[in-house]
Amino acid sequence: MSVAMRVAGRVIRRVAILFPIAVAMMPAFAGAGRAGAQAAGAPPHATIIAPGTAPVIAPRSAPGIPSAVTPATASVGAPVIVSVDASHGAGTWQPVMNGFGYDEPNYTTGANGRKLLRELAELTAAPVYIRTHNLFTSGNGHARLKWGSTGVYSEDAHGRPVYHWAILDGIFDTYRRTGVVPEVELGFMPEALSTHPHPYAHHFPKGPLFTGWSYPPKSYRKWEDLVYAVAQHFRRRYGLAAVSRWRWEVWNEPDIGYWHGSAQEYFKLYDYSAAGLRRAIPGAVLGGPETTGPNSPRAQQFLKAFLAHCARGRNAATGGRGAPLDFISFHPKGAPSIDNGRQRMGIAAQLQAIDEGFKIVAASHRFHNLPVILGEDDPDGCAACTPASDPRVDYRNGSIYPAYNVTIIKAITALARRDHVRCETSVTWAFEFDGLPYFSGLRQLATNGIDLPVLNGFRMLGLLGPERLKFNSPGAVPLPALVQNGVPPGRDDIDGIATRDGREIDVLVWNYADERAGMPPRTVQVNFSGLPAAAVRLEQFRIDRHHSNPYTAWKRMGRPAHPNAAQLWRLRQASVLALLHSPGWRKTAQGKLRLRLSLDCPGLSLIRLRW
């Protein structure tokens, strides 16, 4: 792709990300929505200081813009002074937050699913990958928690395969129309092929989860033919060039109950899958093993054994040595907890799993240069669990979720550099659940079509440029300490990422604490140096309790179970990425500029300078 095309792609996606903000402003400028904004309280202020000048007060929200704004709580403690050197690059910024996944593929084709996929495709100029379970699962295509199906495979009375493409085509046609790229998970086992087919379907959260779909095939040759038939069908429908750019992988978490077979039986499944896939698409990008987080001895052993098999093991399908492997994938998860009645995130567990996995890859003589995919990279291990059943996951509707994610994303890139591995994608296992109560607390990006703060966090990350700049914060928890212990009780983590894209600088600053209750707001002063212009245009976006946060707006409405049309309008306005104040020009002095702001904990601010 040419430089011009890459730049054009970034411009298009930035317009797409910011378009909802402009749409949200339009009714305000026409006079609508002022009552809701005024009822929320007077707009707070941020202080912008150019060296040698008096402070200039800029309102956080332009008058009349509908938003859930309340007066800021007074910051405590001395300001945290962070610095950004605009004159010195620090390498490239890799947008690894370009993957999303979910258990229930049938949510893909609904109106809310299509809307969300389009929004995900617009997050970044990089390809956005979508991974789903249950693409081969038998059933009628009706989704429920942790369940989906396509019914793609069955057999006639003589044991001959019968293929049904309608549901599968609907899912992948939607991917193509919305602009996302499939990361095709080859699984789970069709009922007609399962060695233990009954009971087949589960009914989470009641009864056993790992039922007949989780067993090895009765015939590995038939499994190979199924993979071949699906890949060949996709090749004919979408073209060789398209499917050669997709990612393909075999199964999910075969080191636990998702696979009711041995490690050797999984390696056999992988070999036959590779044979069928490469028979249809010779250049298909294939990887695995999508194991659980390698901070446990079991997962470490499985991952190492899989790499050894792909390097030199006997291939069950071909009789040769080794198996194709184009990327390595595993699933780091956090470990939230309840400590003396206080909910705490478990960021250290997730970072330890990432670090251990990176080190295993780096130690592989054969595969240390392969890209790493964090196939499910999340703060906890159960997307379909609610706070009602597990209070440890009561964080998902609010601003702590995006603050946690940006902390993880920065740490991933730092650990990859330290461990000398190439991490290409972090897959967030969250999508949306149709027909369930608003703000139910499931791990999702949107609730009944209303975008949650976590999605706005990804929008902020997507607005960062391709070149990293030097960013220093004395308020940041050092990486080794963050990996070892997370953010200790009683303190916060003031950190950030600075990037450049031509005549634009973007700085994402956040205030995060592992304790869900958070810490008091902090004053953060951002000192810019090396700016090449006498004046810069300033924009600032914010996520906290009162900005880019429909959950706060919903609670203020009285938590309506069925919001009316006016309430839905207000929720949609509250769900867009919020501008903190109107754009304005600021003079610099000898290339320097200071910006002081009060940042809630948890809270995120994206500062954009253009000239």
VEXDREN-2710 file (C-alpha; in Angstrom, 1 decimal):
% VEXDREN-2710
k/r/px/py/pz
1/MET/0.0/0.0/0.0
2/SER/1.4/3.4/-0.9
3/VAL/2.1/6.2/1.6
4/ALA/-0.7/8.3/0.0
5/MET/-3.2/5.4/0.4
6/ARG/-2.2/4.9/4.1
7/VAL/-2.6/8.6/4.8
8/ALA/-6.0/8.7/3.0
9/GLY/-7.1/5.7/5.1
10/ARG/-6.2/7.4/8.3
11/VAL/-8.0/10.6/7.3
12/ILE/-11.2/8.6/6.3
13/ARG/-11.2/6.7/9.6
14/ARG/-10.6/9.8/11.7
15/VAL/-13.5/11.5/10.0
16/ALA/-15.6/8.4/10.7
17/ILE/-14.7/8.4/14.3
18/LEU/-15.4/12.1/14.8
19/PHE/-18.5/12.2/12.7
20/PRO/-20.8/11.1/15.6
21/ILE/-19.4/14.0/17.7
22/ALA/-20.4/16.5/15.0
23/VAL/-23.9/14.8/14.7
24/ALA/-24.3/15.1/18.5
25/MET/-23.5/18.8/18.4
26/MET/-26.0/19.6/15.6
27/PRO/-29.2/19.6/17.7
28/ALA/-27.5/21.8/20.3
29/PHE/-26.6/24.4/17.8
30/ALA/-30.2/24.3/16.6
31/GLY/-31.4/24.9/20.1
32/ALA/-32.4/21.4/21.1
33/GLY/-31.0/19.5/24.0
34/ARG/-30.1/22.6/26.1
35/ALA/-32.4/21.6/29.0
36/GLY/-30.6/18.3/29.5
37/ALA/-27.2/20.0/29.4
38/GLN/-28.2/22.7/31.8
39/ALA/-29.8/20.2/34.2
40/ALA/-26.5/18.4/34.4
41/GLY/-24.8/21.5/35.9
42/ALA/-22.6/24.3/34.8
43/PRO/-19.7/23.2/32.6
44/PRO/-16.4/22.7/34.4
45/HIS/-13.1/24.3/33.1
46/ALA/-9.7/23.3/32.1
47/THR/-6.7/25.7/32.5
48/ILE/-4.4/26.2/29.5
49/ILE/-1.1/28.1/30.2
50/ALA/1.5/29.2/27.6
51/PRO/4.9/29.9/29.2
52/GLY/5.1/33.5/30.3
53/THR/1.4/34.3/29.8
54/ALA/-1.6/34.5/32.2
55/PRO/-3.9/31.5/32.4
56/VAL/-6.7/31.3/29.8
57/ILE/-9.9/29.6/30.9
58/ALA/-11.5/27.4/28.3
59/PRO/-15.0/25.8/29.0
60/ARG/-15.0/22.0/28.9
61/SER/-18.1/22.0/26.7
62/ALA/-19.3/24.6/24.2
63/PRO/-22.5/26.2/25.3
64/GLY/-25.5/24.2/24.2
65/ILE/-23.8/21.0/23.4
66/PRO/-25.9/18.2/24.9
67/SER/-23.8/16.2/27.4
68/ALA/-23.9/14.8/30.9
69/VAL/-21.6/17.3/32.4
70/THR/-21.2/18.0/36.2
71/PRO/-18.9/20.3/38.1
72/ALA/-15.5/18.7/38.5
73/THR/-14.4/17.6/41.9
74/ALA/-11.5/19.5/43.2
75/SER/-8.2/17.9/42.6
76/VAL/-6.0/16.9/45.5
77/GLY/-2.2/16.7/45.9
78/ALA/0.6/18.4/44.0
79/PRO/0.2/18.4/40.2
80/VAL/1.7/15.5/38.3
81/ILE/3.9/17.1/35.6
82/VAL/4.3/15.0/32.5
83/SER/6.4/16.0/29.5
84/VAL/6.1/15.4/25.8
85/ASP/9.1/16.2/23.5
86/ALA/7.6/16.9/20.0
87/SER/11.1/17.1/18.5
88/HIS/12.3/13.5/19.2
89/GLY/10.6/10.4/17.8
90/ALA/10.7/7.2/19.9
91/GLY/9.9/4.6/17.3
92/THR/6.6/3.6/15.7
93/TRP/3.2/3.2/17.4
94/GLN/1.7/-0.1/16.6
95/PRO/-2.2/-0.1/16.9
96/VAL/-2.5/-3.6/18.4
97/MET/-6.0/-3.0/19.7
98/ASN/-7.4/-4.1/16.3
99/GLY/-9.2/-7.3/17.2
100/PHE/-12.6/-8.2/18.7
101/GLY/-14.4/-11.4/19.4
102/TYR/-17.5/-13.0/20.8
103/ASP/-19.0/-16.5/21.5
104/GLU/-22.3/-15.8/19.7
105/PRO/-21.7/-15.4/15.9
106/ASN/-25.5/-15.0/15.2
107/TYR/-25.5/-11.6/16.9
108/THR/-23.4/-10.5/13.8
109/THR/-26.3/-10.1/11.5
110/GLY/-28.7/-8.2/13.7
111/ALA/-29.1/-4.4/13.4
112/ASN/-27.1/-3.7/16.5
113/GLY/-24.4/-6.1/15.4
114/ARG/-24.1/-4.5/12.0
115/LYS/-23.9/-1.1/13.5
116/LEU/-21.2/-2.1/15.9
117/LEU/-19.1/-3.8/13.3
118/ARG/-19.1/-0.7/11.1
119/GLU/-18.0/1.3/14.1
120/LEU/-15.2/-1.2/14.8
121/ALA/-14.0/-1.1/11.2
122/GLU/-13.7/2.7/11.6
123/LEU/-11.5/2.7/14.7
124/THR/-8.1/2.5/13.0
125/ALA/-6.5/2.6/9.6
126/ALA/-5.1/-0.9/10.3
127/PRO/-7.3/-3.9/9.5
128/VAL/-9.8/-4.8/12.3
129/TYR/-10.1/-8.5/12.9
130/ILE/-13.2/-10.3/14.1
131/ARG/-13.0/-13.8/15.8
132/THR/-16.0/-15.8/16.8
133/HIS/-16.7/-19.2/18.3
134/ASN/-19.3/-21.7/17.1
135/LEU/-18.9/-21.3/13.3
136/PHE/-19.2/-25.1/12.8
137/THR/-21.6/-25.7/15.7
138/SER/-24.9/-27.5/14.8
139/GLY/-28.1/-25.7/15.4
140/ASN/-30.7/-23.4/14.0
141/GLY/-28.8/-20.1/14.2
142/HIS/-30.5/-18.7/17.3
143/ALA/-28.1/-17.0/19.7
144/ARG/-28.1/-17.1/23.5
145/LEU/-25.4/-16.6/26.1
146/LYS/-22.2/-18.3/25.1
147/TRP/-24.0/-20.2/22.3
148/GLY/-24.3/-19.8/18.6
149/SER/-24.6/-22.1/15.6
150/THR/-24.6/-22.2/11.8
151/GLY/-25.7/-25.8/11.1
152/VAL/-23.1/-25.9/8.3
153/TYR/-22.5/-29.6/8.5
154/SER/-24.7/-32.6/8.8
155/GLU/-24.8/-36.1/7.3
156/ASP/-27.4/-38.1/5.4
157/ALA/-28.6/-41.6/6.3
158/HIS/-25.5/-43.1/4.6
159/GLY/-23.0/-40.9/6.5
160/ARG/-22.3/-38.6/3.6
161/PRO/-21.7/-34.9/4.3
162/VAL/-24.5/-32.4/3.7
163/TYR/-23.6/-28.7/3.7
164/HIS/-25.9/-25.8/4.6
165/TRP/-24.4/-22.4/3.8
166/ALA/-27.1/-19.9/4.5
167/ILE/-26.3/-18.9/8.1
168/LEU/-22.6/-19.0/7.6
169/ASP/-22.9/-16.9/4.4
170/GLY/-25.0/-14.3/6.3
171/ILE/-22.3/-13.9/8.9
172/PHE/-19.4/-13.5/6.5
173/ASP/-21.3/-11.4/4.1
174/THR/-21.9/-9.0/7.0
175/TYR/-18.2/-9.0/7.8
176/ARG/-17.5/-8.0/4.2
177/ARG/-20.1/-5.3/4.0
178/THR/-19.1/-3.7/7.3
179/GLY/-15.4/-3.6/6.4
180/VAL/-13.9/-6.0/9.1
181/VAL/-11.5/-8.9/8.4
182/PRO/-12.4/-12.4/9.6
183/GLU/-10.1/-14.3/11.9
184/VAL/-11.8/-17.6/11.2
185/GLU/-11.9/-20.0/14.2
186/LEU/-12.3/-23.6/12.9
187/GLY/-14.7/-25.0/15.4
188/PHE/-16.7/-26.4/17.1
189/MET/-17.5/-30.0/16.4
190/PRO/-20.7/-30.6/14.4
191/GLU/-23.1/-33.0/16.1
192/ALA/-22.8/-35.5/13.3
193/LEU/-19.0/-35.7/13.7
194/SER/-18.7/-35.6/17.5
195/THR/-17.5/-38.8/19.3
196/HIS/-19.8/-37.9/22.2
197/PRO/-22.7/-36.0/20.6
198/HIS/-25.3/-36.2/23.5
199/PRO/-26.1/-33.9/25.1
200/TYR/-25.0/-31.5/22.4
201/ALA/-26.2/-28.0/23.2
202/HIS/-25.6/-26.3/26.6
203/HIS/-27.8/-23.8/28.3
204/PHE/-25.4/-21.5/30.2
205/PRO/-25.5/-20.6/33.0
206/LYS/-27.5/-23.8/33.9
207/GLY/-26.0/-27.2/33.5
208/PRO/-22.7/-28.2/32.0
209/LEU/-21.0/-25.9/29.5
210/PHE/-18.7/-28.3/27.7
211/THR/-21.1/-30.7/26.0
212/GLY/-21.0/-32.6/22.7
213/TRP/-19.6/-29.8/20.6
214/SER/-16.3/-30.0/22.6
215/TYR/-15.3/-33.5/21.6
216/PRO/-12.9/-34.8/18.9
217/PRO/-14.2/-36.0/15.6
218/LYS/-15.3/-39.5/14.8
219/SER/-13.2/-39.2/11.6
220/TYR/-10.3/-36.8/11.3
221/ARG/-10.5/-37.3/7.5
222/LYS/-14.1/-36.1/7.5
223/TRP/-13.0/-33.1/9.6
224/GLU/-10.3/-32.3/7.1
225/ASP/-12.9/-32.4/4.3
226/LEU/-15.2/-30.1/6.3
227/VAL/-12.4/-27.6/6.7
228/TYR/-11.6/-27.9/3.0
229/ALA/-15.3/-27.5/2.0
230/VAL/-15.7/-24.3/4.1
231/ALA/-12.5/-22.8/2.9
232/GLN/-13.2/-23.6/-0.8
233/HIS/-16.7/-22.2/-0.4
234/PHE/-15.3/-18.9/1.0
235/ARG/-12.7/-18.8/-1.8
236/ARG/-15.4/-19.1/-4.5
237/ARG/-17.7/-16.6/-2.7
238/TYR/-15.1/-13.9/-1.8
239/GLY/-12.1/-14.5/-4.0
240/LEU/-8.7/-15.9/-3.4
241/ALA/-7.1/-12.5/-2.7
242/ALA/-9.6/-11.8/0.1
243/VAL/-9.5/-15.1/1.9
244/SER/-5.7/-15.2/1.7
245/ARG/-5.6/-12.0/3.8
246/TRP/-7.8/-13.6/6.5
247/ARG/-6.4/-15.3/9.5
248/TRP/-7.3/-18.9/10.3
249/GLU/-7.0/-20.8/13.5
250/VAL/-7.9/-24.2/15.0
251/TRP/-10.3/-24.4/17.9
252/ASN/-10.3/-22.5/21.2
253/GLU/-8.5/-23.1/24.5
254/PRO/-7.7/-26.8/23.9
255/ASP/-5.9/-26.9/27.2
256/ILE/-9.2/-26.8/29.2
257/GLY/-12.7/-28.1/28.8
258/TYR/-13.3/-26.6/25.4
259/TRP/-11.4/-29.7/24.1
260/HIS/-12.4/-33.1/25.5
261/GLY/-9.3/-34.7/24.1
262/SER/-5.6/-35.0/24.8
263/ALA/-2.9/-32.6/23.6
264/GLN/-1.8/-35.1/21.0
265/GLU/-5.4/-35.3/19.7
266/TYR/-5.5/-31.5/19.4
267/PHE/-2.2/-31.6/17.5
268/LYS/-3.8/-34.2/15.2
269/LEU/-6.8/-32.0/14.7
270/TYR/-4.5/-29.1/13.9
271/ASP/-2.6/-31.1/11.3
272/TYR/-5.8/-32.3/9.5
273/SER/-7.2/-28.7/9.7
274/ALA/-4.0/-27.3/8.1
275/ALA/-4.2/-30.0/5.3
276/GLY/-7.8/-29.2/4.5
277/LEU/-7.3/-25.4/4.6
278/ARG/-4.1/-25.3/2.5
279/ARG/-5.7/-27.7/0.0
280/ALA/-8.3/-25.0/-0.7
281/ILE/-6.2/-21.8/0.0
282/PRO/-2.5/-22.6/-0.4
283/GLY/-1.4/-19.3/1.1
284/ALA/-3.8/-19.3/4.0
285/VAL/-2.5/-17.6/7.2
286/LEU/-2.9/-20.2/9.9
287/GLY/-2.0/-20.1/13.6
288/GLY/-2.8/-21.2/17.1
289/PRO/-3.2/-22.8/19.6
290/GLU/-5.4/-20.1/21.3
291/THR/-4.6/-21.6/24.7
292/THR/-5.4/-20.0/28.0
293/GLY/-3.0/-17.5/29.7
294/PRO/0.5/-18.9/30.0
295/ASN/0.9/-17.7/33.6
296/SER/-0.3/-21.2/34.6
297/PRO/2.1/-24.3/34.4
298/ARG/-0.6/-26.2/32.4
299/ALA/-1.0/-23.6/29.8
300/GLN/2.8/-23.0/29.5
301/GLN/3.4/-26.7/29.0
302/PHE/0.7/-27.0/26.3
303/LEU/2.0/-23.9/24.4
304/LYS/5.5/-25.2/24.4
305/ALA/4.4/-28.7/23.3
306/PHE/2.4/-27.2/20.5
307/LEU/5.4/-25.2/19.2
308/ALA/7.6/-28.3/19.4
309/HIS/5.0/-30.2/17.4
310/CYS/4.8/-27.5/14.7
311/ALA/8.6/-27.4/14.5
312/ARG/9.5/-31.1/14.4
313/GLY/6.6/-33.3/15.5
314/ARG/5.1/-36.0/13.3
315/ASN/2.3/-34.6/11.2
316/ALA/-0.7/-36.9/11.5
317/ALA/-2.2/-35.8/8.2
318/THR/0.8/-35.8/5.9
319/GLY/3.2/-38.2/7.7
320/GLY/6.0/-35.6/7.5
321/ARG/7.6/-33.5/10.1
322/GLY/6.2/-30.3/11.5
323/ALA/3.0/-28.3/10.7
324/PRO/2.3/-24.9/9.2
325/LEU/2.4/-22.1/11.6
326/ASP/2.1/-18.4/10.7
327/PHE/1.2/-16.8/14.1
328/ILE/1.1/-17.8/17.7
329/SER/-1.9/-17.1/19.9
330/PHE/-2.9/-17.4/23.5
331/HIS/-5.4/-15.8/25.9
332/PRO/-4.2/-13.5/28.8
333/LYS/-6.8/-12.7/31.4
334/GLY/-7.0/-10.5/34.4
335/ALA/-8.1/-11.6/37.8
336/PRO/-10.5/-9.1/39.5
337/SER/-11.3/-9.7/43.1
338/ILE/-13.4/-8.5/46.1
339/ASP/-11.1/-7.5/49.0
340/ASN/-12.8/-6.5/52.2
341/GLY/-15.9/-5.5/50.3
342/ARG/-13.9/-3.5/47.7
343/GLN/-13.8/-4.5/44.1
344/ARG/-10.3/-4.6/42.6
345/MET/-9.1/-5.2/39.1
346/GLY/-6.4/-7.8/38.6
347/ILE/-4.2/-6.2/35.9
348/ALA/-1.0/-7.9/37.2
349/ALA/-2.3/-11.4/36.3
350/GLN/-3.1/-10.3/32.8
351/LEU/0.3/-8.7/32.3
352/GLN/2.1/-11.7/33.8
353/ALA/0.3/-14.0/31.3
354/ILE/1.4/-11.7/28.4
355/ASP/5.0/-11.5/29.7
356/GLU/5.3/-15.3/30.1
357/GLY/3.8/-15.9/26.7
358/PHE/6.1/-13.5/25.0
359/LYS/9.1/-15.1/26.7
360/ILE/8.0/-18.6/25.5
361/VAL/7.8/-17.2/22.0
362/ALA/11.1/-15.4/22.2
363/ALA/12.8/-18.6/23.4
364/SER/11.6/-20.6/20.4
365/HIS/14.5/-21.0/18.0
366/ARG/12.2/-21.8/15.1
367/PHE/9.3/-19.4/15.7
368/HIS/10.6/-16.4/17.7
369/ASN/10.0/-14.1/14.7
370/LEU/6.4/-15.0/14.2
371/PRO/3.7/-12.5/15.1
372/VAL/1.8/-13.0/18.3
373/ILE/-1.9/-12.6/18.6
374/LEU/-3.4/-12.2/22.0
375/GLY/-6.6/-14.1/21.0
376/GLU/-8.6/-13.1/24.1
377/ASP/-7.1/-10.2/26.1
378/ASP/-9.5/-9.2/28.8
379/PRO/-9.8/-8.1/32.4
380/ASP/-11.6/-11.3/33.4
381/GLY/-12.6/-14.7/32.1
382/CYS/-16.3/-14.7/31.6
383/ALA/-17.9/-12.3/29.1
384/ALA/-21.4/-13.7/29.7
385/CYS/-21.3/-13.4/33.5
386/THR/-23.1/-10.5/35.1
387/PRO/-22.4/-8.6/38.4
388/ALA/-25.5/-10.2/39.8
389/SER/-23.9/-13.6/39.6
390/ASP/-20.3/-12.5/40.0
391/PRO/-19.7/-9.1/41.7
392/ARG/-16.0/-9.2/40.7
393/VAL/-17.0/-8.2/37.2
394/ASP/-18.9/-5.1/38.2
395/TYR/-16.7/-2.7/36.3
396/ARG/-17.8/-3.0/32.7
397/ASN/-20.3/-0.1/32.2
398/GLY/-18.1/2.6/33.6
399/SER/-14.9/4.5/32.8
400/ILE/-12.6/2.1/34.7
401/TYR/-12.9/-0.4/31.8
402/PRO/-11.3/2.0/29.1
403/ALA/-8.7/3.2/31.6
404/TYR/-7.7/-0.4/32.3
405/ASN/-7.6/-1.2/28.6
406/VAL/-5.3/1.7/27.6
407/THR/-3.0/0.8/30.5
408/ILE/-2.8/-2.8/29.2
409/ILE/-2.3/-1.7/25.6
410/LYS/0.7/0.5/26.5
411/ALA/2.2/-2.3/28.6
412/ILE/1.8/-4.8/25.8
413/THR/3.8/-2.7/23.4
414/ALA/6.5/-2.1/26.1
415/LEU/6.7/-5.8/27.0
416/ALA/6.9/-6.8/23.3
417/ARG/9.9/-4.4/22.9
418/ARG/11.5/-5.7/26.1
419/ASP/11.0/-9.4/25.2
420/HIS/11.9/-8.9/21.5
421/VAL/8.7/-10.3/20.1
422/ARG/6.2/-8.9/17.5
423/CYS/2.7/-8.6/18.9
424/GLU/0.3/-7.7/16.1
425/THR/-3.2/-7.8/17.7
426/SER/-4.9/-7.8/21.0
427/VAL/-8.4/-9.3/20.7
428/THR/-10.9/-7.8/23.1
429/TRP/-13.5/-10.5/23.8
430/ALA/-16.5/-8.2/23.9
431/PHE/-19.3/-7.4/21.4
432/GLU/-23.0/-6.9/22.2
433/PHE/-25.9/-9.0/23.4
434/ASP/-29.3/-8.5/21.8
435/GLY/-32.5/-8.5/23.7
436/LEU/-31.0/-8.3/27.2
437/PRO/-31.5/-5.5/29.8
438/TYR/-29.8/-2.2/29.3
439/PHE/-26.4/-1.9/31.1
440/SER/-26.7/-5.5/32.4
441/GLY/-23.0/-5.7/33.2
442/LEU/-22.1/-8.2/30.6
443/ARG/-18.7/-7.7/29.0
444/GLN/-19.7/-5.8/25.9
445/LEU/-18.9/-2.8/23.8
446/ALA/-22.5/-1.5/23.4
447/THR/-25.8/-2.2/25.1
448/ASN/-28.8/-2.4/22.8
449/GLY/-27.1/-0.1/20.3
450/ILE/-25.8/2.4/22.9
451/ASP/-22.0/2.6/22.8
452/LEU/-20.3/2.1/26.2
453/PRO/-17.3/4.0/27.6
454/VAL/-15.0/1.1/26.7
455/LEU/-15.7/1.7/23.0
456/ASN/-14.8/5.4/23.3
457/GLY/-11.5/4.3/24.8
458/PHE/-10.8/2.4/21.6
459/ARG/-11.8/5.4/19.6
460/MET/-9.1/7.4/21.5
461/LEU/-6.5/4.8/20.8
462/GLY/-7.5/4.8/17.2
463/LEU/-6.8/8.6/16.9
464/LEU/-3.2/8.2/17.8
465/GLY/-0.6/8.7/15.1
466/PRO/2.0/6.3/13.7
467/GLU/5.1/7.8/15.3
468/ARG/5.7/7.5/19.1
469/LEU/7.1/10.6/20.9
470/LYS/9.0/10.7/24.2
471/PHE/6.5/10.8/27.0
472/ASN/7.5/10.9/30.7
473/SER/5.3/10.8/33.8
474/PRO/6.7/10.6/37.3
475/GLY/3.2/9.5/38.3
476/ALA/3.3/6.3/36.3
477/VAL/3.8/2.9/38.0
478/PRO/7.0/1.5/36.5
479/LEU/6.4/-1.4/34.1
480/PRO/8.2/-4.1/36.3
481/ALA/6.1/-3.1/39.3
482/LEU/2.9/-3.0/37.3
483/VAL/3.6/-6.5/36.0
484/GLN/4.4/-7.8/39.5
485/ASN/1.8/-6.2/41.6
486/GLY/-0.5/-4.0/39.5
487/VAL/-1.4/-0.6/40.9
488/PRO/-1.0/-0.8/44.7
489/PRO/-3.9/0.1/47.0
490/GLY/-4.0/3.7/47.9
491/ARG/-2.3/5.0/44.7
492/ASP/-3.1/5.8/41.1
493/ASP/-1.2/5.5/37.8
494/ILE/-0.9/8.7/35.8
495/ASP/0.5/7.6/32.4
496/GLY/0.1/8.3/28.7
497/ILE/1.1/7.8/25.1
498/ALA/2.3/10.6/22.8
499/THR/2.3/10.3/19.0
500/ARG/2.9/12.4/15.9
501/ASP/1.3/12.3/12.5
502/GLY/2.7/15.0/10.2
503/ARG/1.5/18.4/11.5
504/GLU/-0.5/16.8/14.4
505/ILE/0.4/15.6/17.9
506/ASP/-1.9/13.4/19.9
507/VAL/-1.4/12.7/23.6
508/LEU/-3.5/10.2/25.5
509/VAL/-3.2/10.8/29.3
510/TRP/-5.0/8.7/31.8
511/ASN/-5.6/8.2/35.5
512/TYR/-6.1/4.6/36.5
513/ALA/-6.3/2.7/39.8
514/ASP/-6.9/-1.0/40.4
515/GLU/-9.5/-0.2/43.0
516/ARG/-12.9/0.3/41.3
517/ALA/-13.7/3.1/43.7
518/GLY/-10.7/4.9/42.3
519/MET/-8.8/7.7/43.9
520/PRO/-9.5/11.5/44.1
521/PRO/-9.1/13.6/40.9
522/ARG/-5.5/14.7/40.1
523/THR/-4.2/17.8/38.5
524/VAL/-2.0/16.8/35.6
525/GLN/0.2/19.4/33.8
526/VAL/1.3/18.4/30.3
527/ASN/4.5/20.2/29.3
528/PHE/5.1/20.3/25.6
529/SER/8.5/21.1/24.1
530/GLY/9.9/21.1/20.6
531/LEU/6.7/22.4/19.0
532/PRO/7.6/23.7/15.5
533/ALA/4.9/26.3/15.2
534/ALA/4.2/29.7/16.9
535/ALA/0.6/28.7/17.5
536/VAL/-1.3/25.4/17.7
537/ARG/-4.9/24.5/17.5
538/LEU/-6.0/22.6/20.6
539/GLU/-8.8/20.0/20.9
540/GLN/-9.4/17.8/23.9
541/PHE/-11.6/14.7/24.3
542/ARG/-12.5/13.2/27.7
543/ILE/-13.9/10.0/29.1
544/ASP/-14.8/9.9/32.8
545/ARG/-18.0/9.7/34.9
546/HIS/-19.5/12.6/33.2
547/HIS/-18.1/12.5/29.6
548/SER/-18.5/9.9/26.9
549/ASN/-20.5/7.9/29.5
550/PRO/-24.1/6.9/28.9
551/TYR/-24.1/4.8/32.0
552/THR/-24.1/7.9/34.2
553/ALA/-26.8/9.4/32.1
554/TRP/-28.9/6.3/32.4
555/LYS/-28.6/6.2/36.2
556/ARG/-29.6/9.9/36.4
557/MET/-32.7/9.0/34.5
558/GLY/-33.7/6.5/37.2
559/ARG/-32.3/3.4/35.4
560/PRO/-35.3/2.9/33.1
561/ALA/-35.7/-0.7/31.9
562/HIS/-37.3/0.5/28.7
563/PRO/-36.1/4.0/27.8
564/ASN/-38.5/6.1/25.8
565/ALA/-37.6/7.9/22.6
566/ALA/-36.4/11.0/24.4
567/GLN/-34.3/9.0/26.8
568/LEU/-32.8/7.0/24.0
569/TRP/-31.8/10.2/22.3
570/ARG/-30.1/11.5/25.4
571/LEU/-28.3/8.1/25.9
572/ARG/-27.0/8.2/22.3
573/GLN/-25.7/11.8/22.8
574/ALA/-23.9/10.7/26.0
575/SER/-22.4/7.7/24.2
576/VAL/-20.3/9.6/21.7
577/LEU/-16.7/10.6/22.3
578/ALA/-17.1/14.0/23.9
579/LEU/-15.1/17.1/23.1
580/LEU/-14.1/18.8/26.4
581/HIS/-14.1/22.3/25.0
582/SER/-14.4/24.0/21.7
583/PRO/-11.3/23.9/19.5
584/GLY/-9.1/27.0/19.8
585/TRP/-5.7/28.3/18.9
586/ARG/-2.9/28.7/21.6
587/LYS/0.3/30.5/21.2
588/THR/3.6/28.8/22.0
589/ALA/6.7/30.3/23.5
590/GLN/10.0/29.0/22.1
591/GLY/8.3/25.8/21.1
592/LYS/6.8/25.2/24.5
593/LEU/3.2/25.0/25.8
594/ARG/1.7/23.9/29.2
595/LEU/-1.7/22.4/29.6
596/ARG/-3.1/21.9/33.0
597/LEU/-6.2/19.7/33.6
598/SER/-8.1/18.0/36.4
599/LEU/-8.4/14.3/35.6
600/ASP/-10.8/12.0/37.4
601/CYS/-9.8/8.5/38.5
602/PRO/-10.6/6.7/36.4
603/GLY/-10.4/9.1/33.6
604/LEU/-8.8/9.6/30.1
605/SER/-8.0/12.7/28.1
606/LEU/-6.9/12.8/24.5
607/ILE/-5.2/16.1/23.7
608/ARG/-4.7/17.0/20.0
609/LEU/-2.5/19.8/18.7
610/ARG/-2.5/20.8/15.1
611/TRP/-0.7/23.6/13.2
END
